Each structure stands twice: as C-alpha cells, then as structure tokens.
Amino acid sequence: MPKLPVISGKEVVKALTKKDWYIDRRAKSRHIIMKKKGSNITLSIPDHKGT
C-alpha cells in the first residue's frame, strides 16, 4: 500500500480554501477551525510543521 505524503497544516488550509472552506477561528491549542457554508461539518486542523 503506498504511503500518503506528509504535509503541513498550512498546506491543508490552502487546499481547502480552494474548495470553498473558510477559517472560522484559530484555537488556542494551535489548531485551525474551518467551516464550509451550507454544511454543519467543522474541521480541526493542527497547525504544526510537516516532517
């Protein structure tokens, strides 16, 4: 099974903003909270460096 690439939280946010997601807020625990209009889904993305 092929391994998935390791990417940073900032790269994830950049990709999701192209798909109509927006940053709702930044949590104090170094996570970025994202939402999408018309959806009840909330994403919590860690804001850590990829290795």
PDB file with SEQRES, HELIX, SHEET and CRYST1 records, atoms N, CA, C and O in Angstrom:
SEQRES   1 A   51  MET PRO LYS LEU PRO VAL ILE SER GLY LYS GLU VAL VAL          
SEQRES   2 A   51  LYS ALA LEU THR LYS LYS ASP TRP TYR ILE ASP ARG ARG          
SEQRES   3 A   51  ALA LYS SER ARG HIS ILE ILE MET LYS LYS LYS GLY SER          
SEQRES   4 A   51  ASN ILE THR LEU SER ILE PRO ASP HIS LYS GLY THR              
HELIX    1 AA1 GLY A    9  THR A   17  1                                   9    
SHEET    1 AA1 3 TRP A  21  ARG A  26  0                                        
SHEET    2 AA1 3 HIS A  31  LYS A  36 -1                                        
SHEET    3 AA1 3 THR A  42  PRO A  46 -1                                        
CRYST1    1.000    1.000    1.000  90.00  90.00  90.00 P 1           1          
ATOM      1  N   MET A   1       0.849  -1.173   0.000  1.00  0.00           N  
ATOM      2  CA  MET A   1       0.000   0.000   0.000  1.00  0.00           C  
ATOM      3  C   MET A   1       0.900   1.243   0.000  1.00  0.00           C  
ATOM      4  O   MET A   1       1.816   1.333   0.817  1.00  0.00           O  
ATOM      5  N   PRO A   2       0.658   2.193  -0.893  1.00  0.00           N  
ATOM      6  CA  PRO A   2       1.503   3.401  -0.930  1.00  0.00           C  
ATOM      7  C   PRO A   2       1.247   4.294   0.279  1.00  0.00           C  
ATOM      8  O   PRO A   2       0.130   4.367   0.793  1.00  0.00           O  
ATOM      9  N   LYS A   3       2.288   4.962   0.713  1.00  0.00           N  
ATOM     10  CA  LYS A   3       2.175   5.872   1.854  1.00  0.00           C  
ATOM     11  C   LYS A   3       1.630   7.213   1.391  1.00  0.00           C  
ATOM     12  O   LYS A   3       1.895   7.646   0.269  1.00  0.00           O  
ATOM     13  N   LEU A   4       0.877   7.859   2.247  1.00  0.00           N  
ATOM     14  CA  LEU A   4       0.377   9.202   1.961  1.00  0.00           C  
ATOM     15  C   LEU A   4       1.477  10.219   2.223  1.00  0.00           C  
ATOM     16  O   LEU A   4       2.314  10.007   3.101  1.00  0.00           O  
ATOM     17  N   PRO A   5       1.491  11.309   1.485  1.00  0.00           N  
ATOM     18  CA  PRO A   5       2.518  12.321   1.734  1.00  0.00           C  
ATOM     19  C   PRO A   5       2.255  13.054   3.047  1.00  0.00           C  
ATOM     20  O   PRO A   5       1.107  13.205   3.465  1.00  0.00           O  
ATOM     21  N   VAL A   6       3.314  13.500   3.681  1.00  0.00           N  
ATOM     22  CA  VAL A   6       3.201  14.293   4.904  1.00  0.00           C  
ATOM     23  C   VAL A   6       3.180  15.758   4.488  1.00  0.00           C  
ATOM     24  O   VAL A   6       4.109  16.243   3.842  1.00  0.00           O  
ATOM     25  N   ILE A   7       2.108  16.462   4.866  1.00  0.00           N  
ATOM     26  CA  ILE A   7       2.001  17.881   4.538  1.00  0.00           C  
ATOM     27  C   ILE A   7       1.688  18.667   5.796  1.00  0.00           C  
ATOM     28  O   ILE A   7       1.191  18.112   6.776  1.00  0.00           O  
ATOM     29  N   SER A   8       1.976  19.947   5.769  1.00  0.00           N  
ATOM     30  CA  SER A   8       1.744  20.791   6.945  1.00  0.00           C  
ATOM     31  C   SER A   8       0.278  21.213   7.014  1.00  0.00           C  
ATOM     32  O   SER A   8      -0.461  21.108   6.035  1.00  0.00           O  
ATOM     33  N   GLY A   9      -0.118  21.685   8.171  1.00  0.00           N  
ATOM     34  CA  GLY A   9      -1.474  22.197   8.352  1.00  0.00           C  
ATOM     35  C   GLY A   9      -1.757  23.374   7.439  1.00  0.00           C  
ATOM     36  O   GLY A   9      -2.876  23.528   6.949  1.00  0.00           O  
ATOM     37  N   LYS A  10      -0.749  24.207   7.208  1.00  0.00           N  
ATOM     38  CA  LYS A  10      -0.930  25.364   6.326  1.00  0.00           C  
ATOM     39  C   LYS A  10      -1.211  24.920   4.893  1.00  0.00           C  
ATOM     40  O   LYS A  10      -1.988  25.562   4.186  1.00  0.00           O  
ATOM     41  N   GLU A  11      -0.584  23.828   4.461  1.00  0.00           N  
ATOM     42  CA  GLU A  11      -0.840  23.303   3.117  1.00  0.00           C  
ATOM     43  C   GLU A  11      -2.267  22.757   3.006  1.00  0.00           C  
ATOM     44  O   GLU A  11      -2.910  22.895   1.966  1.00  0.00           O  
ATOM     45  N   VAL A  12      -2.755  22.138   4.083  1.00  0.00           N  
ATOM     46  CA  VAL A  12      -4.121  21.627   4.110  1.00  0.00           C  
ATOM     47  C   VAL A  12      -5.108  22.792   4.022  1.00  0.00           C  
ATOM     48  O   VAL A  12      -6.073  22.733   3.259  1.00  0.00           O  
ATOM     49  N   VAL A  13      -4.868  23.846   4.798  1.00  0.00           N  
ATOM     50  CA  VAL A  13      -5.744  25.021   4.784  1.00  0.00           C  
ATOM     51  C   VAL A  13      -5.760  25.647   3.391  1.00  0.00           C  
ATOM     52  O   VAL A  13      -6.822  26.030   2.898  1.00  0.00           O  
ATOM     53  N   LYS A  14      -4.616  25.754   2.763  1.00  0.00           N  
ATOM     54  CA  LYS A  14      -4.522  26.333   1.423  1.00  0.00           C  
ATOM     55  C   LYS A  14      -5.351  25.518   0.425  1.00  0.00           C  
ATOM     56  O   LYS A  14      -6.058  26.084  -0.409  1.00  0.00           O  
ATOM     57  N   ALA A  15      -5.263  24.197   0.515  1.00  0.00           N  
ATOM     58  CA  ALA A  15      -6.013  23.338  -0.401  1.00  0.00           C  
ATOM     59  C   ALA A  15      -7.517  23.433  -0.138  1.00  0.00           C  
ATOM     60  O   ALA A  15      -8.307  23.475  -1.081  1.00  0.00           O  
ATOM     61  N   LEU A  16      -7.914  23.467   1.132  1.00  0.00           N  
ATOM     62  CA  LEU A  16      -9.339  23.508   1.449  1.00  0.00           C  
ATOM     63  C   LEU A  16      -9.978  24.852   1.106  1.00  0.00           C  
ATOM     64  O   LEU A  16     -11.150  24.894   0.732  1.00  0.00           O  
ATOM     65  N   THR A  17      -9.229  25.954   1.225  1.00  0.00           N  
ATOM     66  CA  THR A  17      -9.802  27.259   0.873  1.00  0.00           C  
ATOM     67  C   THR A  17     -10.114  27.324  -0.617  1.00  0.00           C  
ATOM     68  O   THR A  17     -10.984  28.094  -1.027  1.00  0.00           O  
ATOM     69  N   LYS A  18      -9.435  26.546  -1.423  1.00  0.00           N  
ATOM     70  CA  LYS A  18      -9.740  26.486  -2.855  1.00  0.00           C  
ATOM     71  C   LYS A  18     -11.044  25.726  -3.119  1.00  0.00           C  
ATOM     72  O   LYS A  18     -11.620  25.823  -4.202  1.00  0.00           O  
ATOM     73  N   LYS A  19     -11.501  24.968  -2.117  1.00  0.00           N  
ATOM     74  CA  LYS A  19     -12.734  24.184  -2.230  1.00  0.00           C  
ATOM     75  C   LYS A  19     -13.855  24.780  -1.374  1.00  0.00           C  
ATOM     76  O   LYS A  19     -14.705  24.045  -0.871  1.00  0.00           O  
ATOM     77  N   ASP A  20     -13.863  26.094  -1.207  1.00  0.00           N  
ATOM     78  CA  ASP A  20     -14.933  26.848  -0.523  1.00  0.00           C  
ATOM     79  C   ASP A  20     -14.985  26.678   0.988  1.00  0.00           C  
ATOM     80  O   ASP A  20     -16.009  26.993   1.596  1.00  0.00           O  
ATOM     81  N   TRP A  21     -13.928  26.195   1.610  1.00  0.00           N  
ATOM     82  CA  TRP A  21     -13.843  26.174   3.068  1.00  0.00           C  
ATOM     83  C   TRP A  21     -13.248  27.504   3.517  1.00  0.00           C  
ATOM     84  O   TRP A  21     -12.509  28.136   2.763  1.00  0.00           O  
ATOM     85  N   TYR A  22     -13.559  27.931   4.727  1.00  0.00           N  
ATOM     86  CA  TYR A  22     -13.006  29.168   5.252  1.00  0.00           C  
ATOM     87  C   TYR A  22     -12.568  28.964   6.701  1.00  0.00           C  
ATOM     88  O   TYR A  22     -13.070  28.087   7.403  1.00  0.00           O  
ATOM     89  N   ILE A  23     -11.622  29.795   7.127  1.00  0.00           N  
ATOM     90  CA  ILE A  23     -11.129  29.723   8.503  1.00  0.00           C  
ATOM     91  C   ILE A  23     -12.145  30.407   9.396  1.00  0.00           C  
ATOM     92  O   ILE A  23     -12.402  31.604   9.261  1.00  0.00           O  
ATOM     93  N   ASP A  24     -12.718  29.642  10.306  1.00  0.00           N  
ATOM     94  CA  ASP A  24     -13.690  30.185  11.251  1.00  0.00           C  
ATOM     95  C   ASP A  24     -12.969  30.849  12.417  1.00  0.00           C  
ATOM     96  O   ASP A  24     -13.339  31.943  12.846  1.00  0.00           O  
ATOM     97  N   ARG A  25     -11.932  30.177  12.929  1.00  0.00           N  
ATOM     98  CA  ARG A  25     -11.143  30.748  14.029  1.00  0.00           C  
ATOM     99  C   ARG A  25      -9.888  29.907  14.227  1.00  0.00           C  
ATOM    100  O   ARG A  25      -9.767  28.794  13.715  1.00  0.00           O  
ATOM    101  N   ARG A  26      -8.984  30.463  14.968  1.00  0.00           N  
ATOM    102  CA  ARG A  26      -7.783  29.726  15.356  1.00  0.00           C  
ATOM    103  C   ARG A  26      -7.901  29.415  16.843  1.00  0.00           C  
ATOM    104  O   ARG A  26      -8.065  30.314  17.667  1.00  0.00           O  
ATOM    105  N   ALA A  27      -7.818  28.157  17.164  1.00  0.00           N  
ATOM    106  CA  ALA A  27      -7.934  27.731  18.557  1.00  0.00           C  
ATOM    107  C   ALA A  27      -6.620  28.014  19.282  1.00  0.00           C  
ATOM    108  O   ALA A  27      -5.561  28.103  18.659  1.00  0.00           O  
ATOM    109  N   LYS A  28      -6.699  28.152  20.577  1.00  0.00           N  
ATOM    110  CA  LYS A  28      -5.502  28.421  21.379  1.00  0.00           C  
ATOM    111  C   LYS A  28      -4.550  27.232  21.388  1.00  0.00           C  
ATOM    112  O   LYS A  28      -3.368  27.380  21.697  1.00  0.00           O  
ATOM    113  N   SER A  29      -5.058  26.072  21.054  1.00  0.00           N  
ATOM    114  CA  SER A  29      -4.236  24.858  21.097  1.00  0.00           C  
ATOM    115  C   SER A  29      -3.508  24.600  19.785  1.00  0.00           C  
ATOM    116  O   SER A  29      -3.190  23.452  19.474  1.00  0.00           O  
ATOM    117  N   ARG A  30      -3.238  25.646  19.011  1.00  0.00           N  
ATOM    118  CA  ARG A  30      -2.504  25.550  17.746  1.00  0.00           C  
ATOM    119  C   ARG A  30      -3.258  24.731  16.707  1.00  0.00           C  
ATOM    120  O   ARG A  30      -2.649  23.980  15.945  1.00  0.00           O  
ATOM    121  N   HIS A  31      -4.571  24.870  16.675  1.00  0.00           N  
ATOM    122  CA  HIS A  31      -5.395  24.238  15.669  1.00  0.00           C  
ATOM    123  C   HIS A  31      -6.171  25.318  14.919  1.00  0.00           C  
ATOM    124  O   HIS A  31      -6.496  26.366  15.476  1.00  0.00           O  
ATOM    125  N   ILE A  32      -6.461  25.050  13.658  1.00  0.00           N  
ATOM    126  CA  ILE A  32      -7.229  25.965  12.831  1.00  0.00           C  
ATOM    127  C   ILE A  32      -8.601  25.327  12.620  1.00  0.00           C  
ATOM    128  O   ILE A  32      -8.699  24.188  12.165  1.00  0.00           O  
ATOM    129  N   ILE A  33      -9.650  26.064  12.950  1.00  0.00           N  
ATOM    130  CA  ILE A  33     -11.008  25.572  12.813  1.00  0.00           C  
ATOM    131  C   ILE A  33     -11.567  26.088  11.485  1.00  0.00           C  
ATOM    132  O   ILE A  33     -11.595  27.293  11.235  1.00  0.00           O  
ATOM    133  N   MET A  34     -12.013  25.151  10.637  1.00  0.00           N  
ATOM    134  CA  MET A  34     -12.537  25.531   9.322  1.00  0.00           C  
ATOM    135  C   MET A  34     -13.980  25.060   9.173  1.00  0.00           C  
ATOM    136  O   MET A  34     -14.379  24.031   9.718  1.00  0.00           O  
ATOM    137  N   LYS A  35     -14.754  25.848   8.415  1.00  0.00           N  
ATOM    138  CA  LYS A  35     -16.147  25.512   8.122  1.00  0.00           C  
ATOM    139  C   LYS A  35     -16.410  25.736   6.649  1.00  0.00           C  
ATOM    140  O   LYS A  35     -15.627  26.376   5.947  1.00  0.00           O  
ATOM    141  N   LYS A  36     -17.530  25.195   6.197  1.00  0.00           N  
ATOM    142  CA  LYS A  36     -17.953  25.371   4.814  1.00  0.00           C  
ATOM    143  C   LYS A  36     -19.398  25.853   4.833  1.00  0.00           C  
ATOM    144  O   LYS A  36     -20.234  25.288   5.538  1.00  0.00           O  
ATOM    145  N   LYS A  37     -19.692  26.887   4.068  1.00  0.00           N  
ATOM    146  CA  LYS A  37     -21.049  27.427   4.035  1.00  0.00           C  
ATOM    147  C   LYS A  37     -22.025  26.354   3.582  1.00  0.00           C  
ATOM    148  O   LYS A  37     -21.753  25.594   2.652  1.00  0.00           O  
ATOM    149  N   GLY A  38     -23.175  26.306   4.261  1.00  0.00           N  
ATOM    150  CA  GLY A  38     -24.205  25.342   3.912  1.00  0.00           C  
ATOM    151  C   GLY A  38     -23.959  23.951   4.457  1.00  0.00           C  
ATOM    152  O   GLY A  38     -24.670  23.015   4.093  1.00  0.00           O  
ATOM    153  N   SER A  39     -22.972  23.794   5.320  1.00  0.00           N  
ATOM    154  CA  SER A  39     -22.649  22.484   5.884  1.00  0.00           C  
ATOM    155  C   SER A  39     -22.499  22.596   7.400  1.00  0.00           C  
ATOM    156  O   SER A  39     -22.069  23.628   7.916  1.00  0.00           O  
ATOM    157  N   ASN A  40     -22.853  21.540   8.095  1.00  0.00           N  
ATOM    158  CA  ASN A  40     -22.692  21.501   9.555  1.00  0.00           C  
ATOM    159  C   ASN A  40     -21.349  20.923   9.960  1.00  0.00           C  
ATOM    160  O   ASN A  40     -21.067  20.800  11.152  1.00  0.00           O  
ATOM    161  N   ILE A  41     -20.520  20.569   9.000  1.00  0.00           N  
ATOM    162  CA  ILE A  41     -19.235  19.945   9.284  1.00  0.00           C  
ATOM    163  C   ILE A  41     -18.204  21.002   9.684  1.00  0.00           C  
ATOM    164  O   ILE A  41     -18.087  22.042   9.037  1.00  0.00           O  
ATOM    165  N   THR A  42     -17.469  20.726  10.744  1.00  0.00           N  
ATOM    166  CA  THR A  42     -16.381  21.573  11.204  1.00  0.00           C  
ATOM    167  C   THR A  42     -15.104  20.740  11.209  1.00  0.00           C  
ATOM    168  O   THR A  42     -15.098  19.604  11.682  1.00  0.00           O  
ATOM    169  N   LEU A  43     -14.019  21.312  10.679  1.00  0.00           N  
ATOM    170  CA  LEU A  43     -12.728  20.625  10.665  1.00  0.00           C  
ATOM    171  C   LEU A  43     -11.780  21.298  11.640  1.00  0.00           C  
ATOM    172  O   LEU A  43     -11.759  22.524  11.752  1.00  0.00           O  
ATOM    173  N   SER A  44     -11.007  20.508  12.334  1.00  0.00           N  
ATOM    174  CA  SER A  44      -9.967  20.995  13.218  1.00  0.00           C  
ATOM    175  C   SER A  44      -8.632  20.510  12.651  1.00  0.00           C  
ATOM    176  O   SER A  44      -8.342  19.314  12.645  1.00  0.00           O  
ATOM    177  N   ILE A  45      -7.827  21.461  12.176  1.00  0.00           N  
ATOM    178  CA  ILE A  45      -6.576  21.106  11.506  1.00  0.00           C  
ATOM    179  C   ILE A  45      -5.409  21.548  12.385  1.00  0.00           C  
ATOM    180  O   ILE A  45      -5.317  22.726  12.733  1.00  0.00           O  
ATOM    181  N   PRO A  46      -4.527  20.639  12.747  1.00  0.00           N  
ATOM    182  CA  PRO A  46      -3.363  21.019  13.564  1.00  0.00           C  
ATOM    183  C   PRO A  46      -2.441  21.940  12.783  1.00  0.00           C  
ATOM    184  O   PRO A  46      -2.175  21.708  11.604  1.00  0.00           O  
ATOM    185  N   ASP A  47      -1.962  22.967  13.431  1.00  0.00           N  
ATOM    186  CA  ASP A  47      -1.061  23.938  12.798  1.00  0.00           C  
ATOM    187  C   ASP A  47       0.372  23.616  13.215  1.00  0.00           C  
ATOM    188  O   ASP A  47       1.019  24.394  13.915  1.00  0.00           O  
ATOM    189  N   HIS A  48       0.854  22.458  12.772  1.00  0.00           N  
ATOM    190  CA  HIS A  48       2.201  22.006  13.084  1.00  0.00           C  
ATOM    191  C   HIS A  48       2.979  21.849  11.785  1.00  0.00           C  
ATOM    192  O   HIS A  48       2.381  21.710  10.718  1.00  0.00           O  
ATOM    193  N   LYS A  49       4.258  21.870  11.861  1.00  0.00           N  
ATOM    194  CA  LYS A  49       5.090  21.685  10.679  1.00  0.00           C  
ATOM    195  C   LYS A  49       5.042  20.247  10.214  1.00  0.00           C  
ATOM    196  O   LYS A  49       5.000  19.326  11.029  1.00  0.00           O  
ATOM    197  N   GLY A  50       5.048  20.049   8.898  1.00  0.00           N  
ATOM    198  CA  GLY A  50       5.154  18.699   8.343  1.00  0.00           C  
ATOM    199  C   GLY A  50       6.607  18.242   8.440  1.00  0.00           C  
ATOM    200  O   GLY A  50       7.522  19.066   8.430  1.00  0.00           O  
ATOM    201  N   THR A  51       6.815  16.954   8.534  1.00  0.00           N  
ATOM    202  CA  THR A  51       8.184  16.457   8.649  1.00  0.00           C  
ATOM    203  C   THR A  51       8.623  15.752   7.404  1.00  0.00           C  
ATOM    204  O   THR A  51       9.754  15.271   7.333  1.00  0.00           O  
TER     205      THR A  51                                                      
END                                                                             
